[in-house]
Amino acid sequence: MGGGNVIIAYKTLKLPALEKYKMNSMVAIVNQVRNGKSAMPAFRGRLSDREIQDVAAYVLLKADIGW
């Protein structure tokens, strides 16, 4: 979806939103993917640590280049 969010439109994966919600680091994104929060489920146990790291790296890369 190009970094968009169909559930909560203003909480996107675009860089300004990641910065606003302090989610613009590997540590923050890994924590969110691993443990979940609010409507986002936890992926601990469903994804390996390496896969979670890869998701975080992908999100940051795509956000940096504007999706």
N, CA, C and O atoms as a Tripos MOL2 file, in Angstrom:
@<TRIPOS>MOLECULE
protein
  268   267    67     0     0
PROTEIN
NO_CHARGES

@<TRIPOS>ATOM
      1 N           0.8130   -1.1970    0.0000 N.3       1 MET1
      2 CA          0.0000    0.0000    0.0000 C.3       1 MET1
      3 C           0.8520    1.2540    0.0000 C.2       1 MET1
      4 O           0.3460    2.3330    0.3090 O.2       1 MET1
      5 N           2.0950    1.1500   -0.3280 N.am      2 GLY2
      6 CA          2.9240    2.3420   -0.3880 C.3       2 GLY2
      7 C           3.1190    3.0370    0.9430 C.2       2 GLY2
      8 O           3.2510    4.2590    1.0000 O.2       2 GLY2
      9 N           3.1390    2.2560    2.0180 N.am      3 GLY3
     10 CA          3.3470    2.8230    3.3400 C.3       3 GLY3
     11 C           2.0820    3.3550    3.9890 C.2       3 GLY3
     12 O           2.1340    3.9120    5.0850 O.2       3 GLY3
     13 N           0.9290    3.1870    3.3120 N.am      4 GLY4
     14 CA         -0.3370    3.6730    3.8480 C.3       4 GLY4
     15 C          -0.9130    2.7320    4.8980 C.2       4 GLY4
     16 O          -0.3460    1.6790    5.1880 O.2       4 GLY4
     17 N          -2.0380    3.1280    5.4540 N.am      5 ASN5
     18 CA         -2.6930    2.3440    6.4950 C.3       5 ASN5
     19 C          -4.1950    2.4300    6.2720 C.2       5 ASN5
     20 O          -4.7700    3.5130    6.3800 O.2       5 ASN5
     21 N          -4.8370    1.3150    5.9650 N.am      6 VAL6
     22 CA         -6.2750    1.3260    5.6950 C.3       6 VAL6
     23 C          -7.1050    1.3320    6.9710 C.2       6 VAL6
     24 O          -8.2980    1.6330    6.9210 O.2       6 VAL6
     25 N          -6.5130    1.0120    8.0960 N.am      7 ILE7
     26 CA         -7.2520    0.9690    9.3550 C.3       7 ILE7
     27 C          -7.1910    2.3160   10.0770 C.2       7 ILE7
     28 O          -8.2220    2.8430   10.4960 O.2       7 ILE7
     29 N          -5.9900    2.8720   10.2230 N.am      8 ILE8
     30 CA         -5.8160    4.1770   10.8730 C.3       8 ILE8
     31 C          -5.0090    5.0380    9.8980 C.2       8 ILE8
     32 O          -3.7790    4.9920    9.8830 O.2       8 ILE8
     33 N          -5.7130    5.8130    9.0960 N.am      9 ALA9
     34 CA         -5.1100    6.5160    7.9580 C.3       9 ALA9
     35 C          -3.9170    7.3920    8.3250 C.2       9 ALA9
     36 O          -2.9770    7.4880    7.5360 O.2       9 ALA9
     37 N          -3.9200    8.0230    9.4720 N.am     10 TYR10
     38 CA         -2.8300    8.9320    9.8190 C.3      10 TYR10
     39 C          -1.6060    8.2130   10.3850 C.2      10 TYR10
     40 O          -0.5500    8.8290   10.5260 O.2      10 TYR10
     41 N          -1.7220    6.9390   10.7100 N.am     11 LYS11
     42 CA         -0.5750    6.1710   11.1990 C.3      11 LYS11
     43 C          -0.0260    5.3330   10.0490 C.2      11 LYS11
     44 O          -0.3620    4.1590    9.8920 O.2      11 LYS11
     45 N           0.8090    5.9580    9.2700 N.am     12 THR12
     46 CA          1.3840    5.3040    8.1000 C.3      12 THR12
     47 C           2.8070    4.8490    8.3950 C.2      12 THR12
     48 O           3.3180    5.0310    9.5000 O.2      12 THR12
     49 N           3.4270    4.2650    7.4020 N.am     13 LEU13
     50 CA          4.8340    3.8840    7.5070 C.3      13 LEU13
     51 C           5.7100    4.8750    6.7550 C.2      13 LEU13
     52 O           6.8570    4.5730    6.4230 O.2      13 LEU13
     53 N           5.1690    6.0500    6.4910 N.am     14 LYS14
     54 CA          5.9430    7.0940    5.8350 C.3      14 LYS14
     55 C           6.7960    7.7980    6.8850 C.2      14 LYS14
     56 O           6.4280    7.8640    8.0580 O.2      14 LYS14
     57 N           7.9300    8.3180    6.4530 N.am     15 LEU15
     58 CA          8.9250    8.8490    7.3750 C.3      15 LEU15
     59 C           8.3800    9.9000    8.3520 C.2      15 LEU15
     60 O           8.6940    9.8190    9.5400 O.2      15 LEU15
     61 N           7.5880   10.8720    7.9170 N.am     16 PRO16
     62 CA          7.0760   11.8440    8.8920 C.3      16 PRO16
     63 C           6.2650   11.1920   10.0200 C.2      16 PRO16
     64 O           6.3810   11.5900   11.1790 O.2      16 PRO16
     65 N           5.4530   10.2020    9.6840 N.am     17 ALA17
     66 CA          4.6630    9.5100   10.7140 C.3      17 ALA17
     67 C           5.5650    8.6720   11.6140 C.2      17 ALA17
     68 O           5.3740    8.6540   12.8300 O.2      17 ALA17
     69 N           6.5410    7.9820   11.0380 N.am     18 LEU18
     70 CA          7.4620    7.2000   11.8550 C.3      18 LEU18
     71 C           8.2060    8.1050   12.8350 C.2      18 LEU18
     72 O           8.3960    7.7480   13.9970 O.2      18 LEU18
     73 N           8.6210    9.2660   12.3630 N.am     19 GLU19
     74 CA          9.3150   10.2120   13.2410 C.3      19 GLU19
     75 C           8.3770   10.7340   14.3290 C.2      19 GLU19
     76 O           8.7530   10.7950   15.5000 O.2      19 GLU19
     77 N           7.1630   11.1060   13.9430 N.am     20 LYS20
     78 CA          6.1930   11.6480   14.9030 C.3      20 LYS20
     79 C           5.9220   10.6750   16.0420 C.2      20 LYS20
     80 O           5.8390   11.0770   17.2030 O.2      20 LYS20
     81 N           5.7850    9.3950   15.7090 N.am     21 TYR21
     82 CA          5.4590    8.3820   16.7160 C.3      21 TYR21
     83 C           6.6980    7.6640   17.2590 C.2      21 TYR21
     84 O           6.5890    6.6270   17.9130 O.2      21 TYR21
     85 N           7.8820    8.2350   16.9780 N.am     22 LYS22
     86 CA          9.1630    7.6860   17.4620 C.3      22 LYS22
     87 C           9.3570    6.2160   17.0690 C.2      22 LYS22
     88 O           9.8060    5.3890   17.8630 O.2      22 LYS22
     89 N           9.0010    5.9290   15.8190 N.am     23 MET23
     90 CA          9.1400    4.5800   15.2780 C.3      23 MET23
     91 C          10.1580    4.5580   14.1430 C.2      23 MET23
     92 O          10.1060    3.6750   13.2870 O.2      23 MET23
     93 N          11.0720    5.5060   14.1260 N.am     24 ASN24
     94 CA         12.0200    5.6360   13.0240 C.3      24 ASN24
     95 C          13.3920    5.0510   13.3560 C.2      24 ASN24
     96 O          14.4240    5.6110   12.9860 O.2      24 ASN24
     97 N          13.3870    3.9190   14.0570 N.am     25 SER25
     98 CA         14.6440    3.2330   14.3500 C.3      25 SER25
     99 C          14.4210    1.7270   14.2810 C.2      25 SER25
    100 O          13.3000    1.2400   14.4280 O.2      25 SER25
    101 N          15.4970    1.0120   14.0590 N.am     26 MET26
    102 CA         15.4190   -0.4540   14.0290 C.3      26 MET26
    103 C          14.8770   -0.9790   15.3540 C.2      26 MET26
    104 O          14.0210   -1.8640   15.3700 O.2      26 MET26
    105 N          15.3690   -0.4400   16.4580 N.am     27 VAL27
    106 CA         14.9700   -0.9160   17.7870 C.3      27 VAL27
    107 C          13.4610   -0.7670   17.9690 C.2      27 VAL27
    108 O          12.7920   -1.6990   18.4160 O.2      27 VAL27
    109 N          12.9270    0.3990   17.6250 N.am     28 ALA28
    110 CA         11.4970    0.6530   17.8150 C.3      28 ALA28
    111 C          10.6410   -0.2550   16.9350 C.2      28 ALA28
    112 O           9.6480   -0.8150   17.3990 O.2      28 ALA28
    113 N          11.0230   -0.3990   15.6780 N.am     29 ILE29
    114 CA         10.2260   -1.2200   14.7680 C.3      29 ILE29
    115 C          10.3220   -2.6910   15.1400 C.2      29 ILE29
    116 O           9.3110   -3.3940   15.1320 O.2      29 ILE29
    117 N          11.5020   -3.1650   15.4620 N.am     30 VAL30
    118 CA         11.6650   -4.5580   15.8890 C.3      30 VAL30
    119 C          10.7910   -4.8320   17.1060 C.2      30 VAL30
    120 O          10.1130   -5.8570   17.1690 O.2      30 VAL30
    121 N          10.8040   -3.9300   18.0620 N.am     31 ASN31
    122 CA          9.9820   -4.0970   19.2620 C.3      31 ASN31
    123 C           8.4960   -4.1680   18.9050 C.2      31 ASN31
    124 O           7.7700   -5.0110   19.4310 O.2      31 ASN31
    125 N           8.0490   -3.2900   18.0200 N.am     32 GLN32
    126 CA          6.6490   -3.2590   17.6140 C.3      32 GLN32
    127 C           6.2530   -4.5420   16.8850 C.2      32 GLN32
    128 O           5.1980   -5.1120   17.1610 O.2      32 GLN32
    129 N           7.0830   -4.9910   15.9680 N.am     33 VAL33
    130 CA          6.7720   -6.2150   15.2200 C.3      33 VAL33
    131 C           6.8010   -7.4240   16.1560 C.2      33 VAL33
    132 O           5.9250   -8.2860   16.0930 O.2      33 VAL33
    133 N           7.7890   -7.4780   17.0030 N.am     34 ARG34
    134 CA          7.9420   -8.6080   17.9120 C.3      34 ARG34
    135 C           6.7870   -8.6880   18.9210 C.2      34 ARG34
    136 O           6.2320   -9.7640   19.1420 O.2      34 ARG34
    137 N           6.4300   -7.5670   19.5240 N.am     35 ASN35
    138 CA          5.4800   -7.5640   20.6380 C.3      35 ASN35
    139 C           4.0800   -7.0730   20.2980 C.2      35 ASN35
    140 O           3.1520   -7.2580   21.0860 O.2      35 ASN35
    141 N           3.9150   -6.4500   19.1370 N.am     36 GLY36
    142 CA          2.6170   -5.9050   18.7630 C.3      36 GLY36
    143 C           2.2420   -4.7110   19.6190 C.2      36 GLY36
    144 O           2.9410   -4.3690   20.5730 O.2      36 GLY36
    145 N           1.1260   -4.0790   19.2640 N.am     37 LYS37
    146 CA          0.6150   -2.9490   20.0370 C.3      37 LYS37
    147 C          -0.7260   -2.5530   19.4350 C.2      37 LYS37
    148 O          -0.8680   -2.4750   18.2140 O.2      37 LYS37
    149 N          -1.6870   -2.3100   20.2790 N.am     38 SER38
    150 CA         -3.0330   -1.9170   19.8490 C.3      38 SER38
    151 C          -3.5630   -2.9240   18.8240 C.2      38 SER38
    152 O          -3.6710   -4.1140   19.1210 O.2      38 SER38
    153 N          -3.8920   -2.4470   17.6200 N.am     39 ALA39
    154 CA         -4.4820   -3.3250   16.5950 C.3      39 ALA39
    155 C          -3.4570   -4.2410   15.9270 C.2      39 ALA39
    156 O          -3.8320   -5.2050   15.2600 O.2      39 ALA39
    157 N          -2.1710   -3.9490   16.1010 N.am     40 MET40
    158 CA         -1.1420   -4.7740   15.4540 C.3      40 MET40
    159 C          -0.8110   -5.9770   16.3210 C.2      40 MET40
    160 O          -0.4450   -5.8270   17.4870 O.2      40 MET40
    161 N          -0.9390   -7.1650   15.7560 N.am     41 PRO41
    162 CA         -0.6140   -8.3610   16.5350 C.3      41 PRO41
    163 C           0.8990   -8.5380   16.7060 C.2      41 PRO41
    164 O           1.6940   -7.9840   15.9460 O.2      41 PRO41
    165 N           1.2690   -9.3080   17.7010 N.am     42 ALA42
    166 CA          2.6700   -9.6570   17.9170 C.3      42 ALA42
    167 C           3.0710  -10.7540   16.9290 C.2      42 ALA42
    168 O           2.2930  -11.6680   16.6550 O.2      42 ALA42
    169 N           4.2770  -10.6550   16.4060 N.am     43 PHE43
    170 CA          4.7740  -11.6720   15.4800 C.3      43 PHE43
    171 C           5.8710  -12.5310   16.0980 C.2      43 PHE43
    172 O           6.4620  -13.3650   15.4120 O.2      43 PHE43
    173 N           6.1530  -12.3360   17.3960 N.am     44 ARG44
    174 CA          7.1080  -13.1990   18.0910 C.3      44 ARG44
    175 C           6.5690  -14.6270   18.0130 C.2      44 ARG44
    176 O           5.3960  -14.8700   18.2990 O.2      44 ARG44
    177 N           7.4110  -15.5490   17.6340 N.am     45 GLY45
    178 CA          6.9970  -16.9350   17.5240 C.3      45 GLY45
    179 C           6.4590  -17.2890   16.1490 C.2      45 GLY45
    180 O           6.4540  -18.4590   15.7660 O.2      45 GLY45
    181 N           6.0070  -16.2860   15.4010 N.am     46 ARG46
    182 CA          5.5390  -16.5310   14.0310 C.3      46 ARG46
    183 C           6.6140  -16.1790   13.0220 C.2      46 ARG46
    184 O           6.6870  -16.7740   11.9460 O.2      46 ARG46
    185 N           7.4500  -15.2080   13.3730 N.am     47 LEU47
    186 CA          8.5860  -14.8350   12.5430 C.3      47 LEU47
    187 C           9.8550  -15.0510   13.3590 C.2      47 LEU47
    188 O           9.8580  -14.8630   14.5760 O.2      47 LEU47
    189 N          10.9180  -15.4420   12.6940 N.am     48 SER48
    190 CA         12.2020  -15.5860   13.3800 C.3      48 SER48
    191 C          12.7630  -14.1970   13.6880 C.2      48 SER48
    192 O          12.2990  -13.1990   13.1380 O.2      48 SER48
    193 N          13.7550  -14.1400   14.5620 N.am     49 ASP49
    194 CA         14.3940  -12.8610   14.8650 C.3      49 ASP49
    195 C          14.9610  -12.2330   13.5970 C.2      49 ASP49
    196 O          14.8810  -11.0190   13.4080 O.2      49 ASP49
    197 N          15.5260  -13.0520   12.7460 N.am     50 ARG50
    198 CA         16.0880  -12.5510   11.4760 C.3      50 ARG50
    199 C          14.9870  -11.9710   10.5920 C.2      50 ARG50
    200 O          15.1780  -10.9150    9.9900 O.2      50 ARG50
    201 N          13.8540  -12.6330   10.5030 N.am     51 GLU51
    202 CA         12.7480  -12.1280    9.6930 C.3      51 GLU51
    203 C          12.2150  -10.8070   10.2520 C.2      51 GLU51
    204 O          11.8750   -9.9040    9.4870 O.2      51 GLU51
    205 N          12.1430  -10.6910   11.5580 N.am     52 ILE52
    206 CA         11.6930   -9.4410   12.1820 C.3      52 ILE52
    207 C          12.6810   -8.3210   11.8790 C.2      52 ILE52
    208 O          12.2730   -7.1990   11.5790 O.2      52 ILE52
    209 N          13.9660   -8.6140   11.9550 N.am     53 GLN53
    210 CA         14.9980   -7.6220   11.5970 C.3      53 GLN53
    211 C          14.8420   -7.2020   10.1350 C.2      53 GLN53
    212 O          14.9670   -6.0230    9.8060 O.2      53 GLN53
    213 N          14.5720   -8.1660    9.2680 N.am     54 ASP54
    214 CA         14.3950   -7.8680    7.8430 C.3      54 ASP54
    215 C          13.1790   -6.9770    7.6070 C.2      54 ASP54
    216 O          13.2360   -6.0710    6.7750 O.2      54 ASP54
    217 N          12.0940   -7.2130    8.3140 N.am     55 VAL55
    218 CA         10.9000   -6.3700    8.2020 C.3      55 VAL55
    219 C          11.2440   -4.9400    8.6110 C.2      55 VAL55
    220 O          10.8930   -3.9910    7.9100 O.2      55 VAL55
    221 N          11.9220   -4.7860    9.7320 N.am     56 ALA56
    222 CA         12.2930   -3.4530   10.2100 C.3      56 ALA56
    223 C          13.1940   -2.7390    9.2120 C.2      56 ALA56
    224 O          12.9950   -1.5580    8.9270 O.2      56 ALA56
    225 N          14.1740   -3.4420    8.6860 N.am     57 ALA57
    226 CA         15.0860   -2.8470    7.7090 C.3      57 ALA57
    227 C          14.3320   -2.4260    6.4550 C.2      57 ALA57
    228 O          14.6000   -1.3600    5.9000 O.2      57 ALA57
    229 N          13.3970   -3.2480    6.0070 N.am     58 TYR58
    230 CA         12.5920   -2.9340    4.8220 C.3      58 TYR58
    231 C          11.7520   -1.6800    5.0560 C.2      58 TYR58
    232 O          11.7150   -0.7940    4.2020 O.2      58 TYR58
    233 N          11.0880   -1.5990    6.1880 N.am     59 VAL59
    234 CA         10.2510   -0.4340    6.5070 C.3      59 VAL59
    235 C          11.1020    0.8390    6.5000 C.2      59 VAL59
    236 O          10.7090    1.8410    5.9020 O.2      59 VAL59
    237 N          12.2540    0.8060    7.1540 N.am     60 LEU60
    238 CA         13.1060    1.9920    7.2040 C.3      60 LEU60
    239 C          13.6440    2.3630    5.8330 C.2      60 LEU60
    240 O          13.6900    3.5440    5.4890 O.2      60 LEU60
    241 N          14.0510    1.3820    5.0490 N.am     61 LEU61
    242 CA         14.5500    1.6530    3.7010 C.3      61 LEU61
    243 C          13.4670    2.3060    2.8530 C.2      61 LEU61
    244 O          13.7030    3.3350    2.2200 O.2      61 LEU61
    245 N          12.2840    1.7070    2.8420 N.am     62 LYS62
    246 CA         11.1960    2.2350    2.0340 C.3      62 LYS62
    247 C          10.7650    3.6250    2.5080 C.2      62 LYS62
    248 O          10.4640    4.4900    1.6860 O.2      62 LYS62
    249 N          10.7330    3.8450    3.8080 N.am     63 ALA63
    250 CA         10.3720    5.1610    4.3390 C.3      63 ALA63
    251 C          11.4060    6.2060    3.9110 C.2      63 ALA63
    252 O          11.0490    7.3260    3.5480 O.2      63 ALA63
    253 N          12.6740    5.8370    3.9560 N.am     64 ASP64
    254 CA         13.7460    6.7660    3.5920 C.3      64 ASP64
    255 C          13.6690    7.1940    2.1190 C.2      64 ASP64
    256 O          14.0290    8.3210    1.7790 O.2      64 ASP64
    257 N          13.2010    6.2930    1.2510 N.am     65 ILE65
    258 CA         13.1320    6.6380   -0.1760 C.3      65 ILE65
    259 C          11.7310    7.0720   -0.6040 C.2      65 ILE65
    260 O          11.4810    7.2860   -1.7910 O.2      65 ILE65
    261 N          10.8240    7.2020    0.3550 N.am     66 GLY66
    262 CA          9.5040    7.7370    0.0580 C.3      66 GLY66
    263 C           8.4800    6.7490   -0.4470 C.2      66 GLY66
    264 O           7.4930    7.1360   -1.0720 O.2      66 GLY66
    265 N           8.7070    5.4740   -0.1810 N.am     67 TRP67
    266 CA          7.7850    4.4100   -0.6000 C.3      67 TRP67
    267 C           7.5700    4.5010   -2.0770 C.2      67 TRP67
    268 O           6.8260    3.7000   -2.6420 O.2      67 TRP67
@<TRIPOS>BOND
     1     1     2 1
     2     2     3 1
     3     3     4 2
     4     3     5 am
     5     5     6 1
     6     6     7 1
     7     7     8 2
     8     7     9 am
     9     9    10 1
    10    10    11 1
    11    11    12 2
    12    11    13 am
    13    13    14 1
    14    14    15 1
    15    15    16 2
    16    15    17 am
    17    17    18 1
    18    18    19 1
    19    19    20 2
    20    19    21 am
    21    21    22 1
    22    22    23 1
    23    23    24 2
    24    23    25 am
    25    25    26 1
    26    26    27 1
    27    27    28 2
    28    27    29 am
    29    29    30 1
    30    30    31 1
    31    31    32 2
    32    31    33 am
    33    33    34 1
    34    34    35 1
    35    35    36 2
    36    35    37 am
    37    37    38 1
    38    38    39 1
    39    39    40 2
    40    39    41 am
    41    41    42 1
    42    42    43 1
    43    43    44 2
    44    43    45 am
    45    45    46 1
    46    46    47 1
    47    47    48 2
    48    47    49 am
    49    49    50 1
    50    50    51 1
    51    51    52 2
    52    51    53 am
    53    53    54 1
    54    54    55 1
    55    55    56 2
    56    55    57 am
    57    57    58 1
    58    58    59 1
    59    59    60 2
    60    59    61 am
    61    61    62 1
    62    62    63 1
    63    63    64 2
    64    63    65 am
    65    65    66 1
    66    66    67 1
    67    67    68 2
    68    67    69 am
    69    69    70 1
    70    70    71 1
    71    71    72 2
    72    71    73 am
    73    73    74 1
    74    74    75 1
    75    75    76 2
    76    75    77 am
    77    77    78 1
    78    78    79 1
    79    79    80 2
    80    79    81 am
    81    81    82 1
    82    82    83 1
    83    83    84 2
    84    83    85 am
    85    85    86 1
    86    86    87 1
    87    87    88 2
    88    87    89 am
    89    89    90 1
    90    90    91 1
    91    91    92 2
    92    91    93 am
    93    93    94 1
    94    94    95 1
    95    95    96 2
    96    95    97 am
    97    97    98 1
    98    98    99 1
    99    99   100 2
   100    99   101 am
   101   101   102 1
   102   102   103 1
   103   103   104 2
   104   103   105 am
   105   105   106 1
   106   106   107 1
   107   107   108 2
   108   107   109 am
   109   109   110 1
   110   110   111 1
   111   111   112 2
   112   111   113 am
   113   113   114 1
   114   114   115 1
   115   115   116 2
   116   115   117 am
   117   117   118 1
   118   118   119 1
   119   119   120 2
   120   119   121 am
   121   121   122 1
   122   122   123 1
   123   123   124 2
   124   123   125 am
   125   125   126 1
   126   126   127 1
   127   127   128 2
   128   127   129 am
   129   129   130 1
   130   130   131 1
   131   131   132 2
   132   131   133 am
   133   133   134 1
   134   134   135 1
   135   135   136 2
   136   135   137 am
   137   137   138 1
   138   138   139 1
   139   139   140 2
   140   139   141 am
   141   141   142 1
   142   142   143 1
   143   143   144 2
   144   143   145 am
   145   145   146 1
   146   146   147 1
   147   147   148 2
   148   147   149 am
   149   149   150 1
   150   150   151 1
   151   151   152 2
   152   151   153 am
   153   153   154 1
   154   154   155 1
   155   155   156 2
   156   155   157 am
   157   157   158 1
   158   158   159 1
   159   159   160 2
   160   159   161 am
   161   161   162 1
   162   162   163 1
   163   163   164 2
   164   163   165 am
   165   165   166 1
   166   166   167 1
   167   167   168 2
   168   167   169 am
   169   169   170 1
   170   170   171 1
   171   171   172 2
   172   171   173 am
   173   173   174 1
   174   174   175 1
   175   175   176 2
   176   175   177 am
   177   177   178 1
   178   178   179 1
   179   179   180 2
   180   179   181 am
   181   181   182 1
   182   182   183 1
   183   183   184 2
   184   183   185 am
   185   185   186 1
   186   186   187 1
   187   187   188 2
   188   187   189 am
   189   189   190 1
   190   190   191 1
   191   191   192 2
   192   191   193 am
   193   193   194 1
   194   194   195 1
   195   195   196 2
   196   195   197 am
   197   197   198 1
   198   198   199 1
   199   199   200 2
   200   199   201 am
   201   201   202 1
   202   202   203 1
   203   203   204 2
   204   203   205 am
   205   205   206 1
   206   206   207 1
   207   207   208 2
   208   207   209 am
   209   209   210 1
   210   210   211 1
   211   211   212 2
   212   211   213 am
   213   213   214 1
   214   214   215 1
   215   215   216 2
   216   215   217 am
   217   217   218 1
   218   218   219 1
   219   219   220 2
   220   219   221 am
   221   221   222 1
   222   222   223 1
   223   223   224 2
   224   223   225 am
   225   225   226 1
   226   226   227 1
   227   227   228 2
   228   227   229 am
   229   229   230 1
   230   230   231 1
   231   231   232 2
   232   231   233 am
   233   233   234 1
   234   234   235 1
   235   235   236 2
   236   235   237 am
   237   237   238 1
   238   238   239 1
   239   239   240 2
   240   239   241 am
   241   241   242 1
   242   242   243 1
   243   243   244 2
   244   243   245 am
   245   245   246 1
   246   246   247 1
   247   247   248 2
   248   247   249 am
   249   249   250 1
   250   250   251 1
   251   251   252 2
   252   251   253 am
   253   253   254 1
   254   254   255 1
   255   255   256 2
   256   255   257 am
   257   257   258 1
   258   258   259 1
   259   259   260 2
   260   259   261 am
   261   261   262 1
   262   262   263 1
   263   263   264 2
   264   263   265 am
   265   265   266 1
   266   266   267 1
   267   267   268 2
@<TRIPOS>SUBSTRUCTURE
     1 MET1         2 RESIDUE 1 A MET
     2 GLY2         6 RESIDUE 1 A GLY
     3 GLY3        10 RESIDUE 1 A GLY
     4 GLY4        14 RESIDUE 1 A GLY
     5 ASN5        18 RESIDUE 1 A ASN
     6 VAL6        22 RESIDUE 1 A VAL
     7 ILE7        26 RESIDUE 1 A ILE
     8 ILE8        30 RESIDUE 1 A ILE
     9 ALA9        34 RESIDUE 1 A ALA
    10 TYR10       38 RESIDUE 1 A TYR
    11 LYS11       42 RESIDUE 1 A LYS
    12 THR12       46 RESIDUE 1 A THR
    13 LEU13       50 RESIDUE 1 A LEU
    14 LYS14       54 RESIDUE 1 A LYS
    15 LEU15       58 RESIDUE 1 A LEU
    16 PRO16       62 RESIDUE 1 A PRO
    17 ALA17       66 RESIDUE 1 A ALA
    18 LEU18       70 RESIDUE 1 A LEU
    19 GLU19       74 RESIDUE 1 A GLU
    20 LYS20       78 RESIDUE 1 A LYS
    21 TYR21       82 RESIDUE 1 A TYR
    22 LYS22       86 RESIDUE 1 A LYS
    23 MET23       90 RESIDUE 1 A MET
    24 ASN24       94 RESIDUE 1 A ASN
    25 SER25       98 RESIDUE 1 A SER
    26 MET26      102 RESIDUE 1 A MET
    27 VAL27      106 RESIDUE 1 A VAL
    28 ALA28      110 RESIDUE 1 A ALA
    29 ILE29      114 RESIDUE 1 A ILE
    30 VAL30      118 RESIDUE 1 A VAL
    31 ASN31      122 RESIDUE 1 A ASN
    32 GLN32      126 RESIDUE 1 A GLN
    33 VAL33      130 RESIDUE 1 A VAL
    34 ARG34      134 RESIDUE 1 A ARG
    35 ASN35      138 RESIDUE 1 A ASN
    36 GLY36      142 RESIDUE 1 A GLY
    37 LYS37      146 RESIDUE 1 A LYS
    38 SER38      150 RESIDUE 1 A SER
    39 ALA39      154 RESIDUE 1 A ALA
    40 MET40      158 RESIDUE 1 A MET
    41 PRO41      162 RESIDUE 1 A PRO
    42 ALA42      166 RESIDUE 1 A ALA
    43 PHE43      170 RESIDUE 1 A PHE
    44 ARG44      174 RESIDUE 1 A ARG
    45 GLY45      178 RESIDUE 1 A GLY
    46 ARG46      182 RESIDUE 1 A ARG
    47 LEU47      186 RESIDUE 1 A LEU
    48 SER48      190 RESIDUE 1 A SER
    49 ASP49      194 RESIDUE 1 A ASP
    50 ARG50      198 RESIDUE 1 A ARG
    51 GLU51      202 RESIDUE 1 A GLU
    52 ILE52      206 RESIDUE 1 A ILE
    53 GLN53      210 RESIDUE 1 A GLN
    54 ASP54      214 RESIDUE 1 A ASP
    55 VAL55      218 RESIDUE 1 A VAL
    56 ALA56      222 RESIDUE 1 A ALA
    57 ALA57      226 RESIDUE 1 A ALA
    58 TYR58      230 RESIDUE 1 A TYR
    59 VAL59      234 RESIDUE 1 A VAL
    60 LEU60      238 RESIDUE 1 A LEU
    61 LEU61      242 RESIDUE 1 A LEU
    62 LYS62      246 RESIDUE 1 A LYS
    63 ALA63      250 RESIDUE 1 A ALA
    64 ASP64      254 RESIDUE 1 A ASP
    65 ILE65      258 RESIDUE 1 A ILE
    66 GLY66      262 RESIDUE 1 A GLY
    67 TRP67      266 RESIDUE 1 A TRP
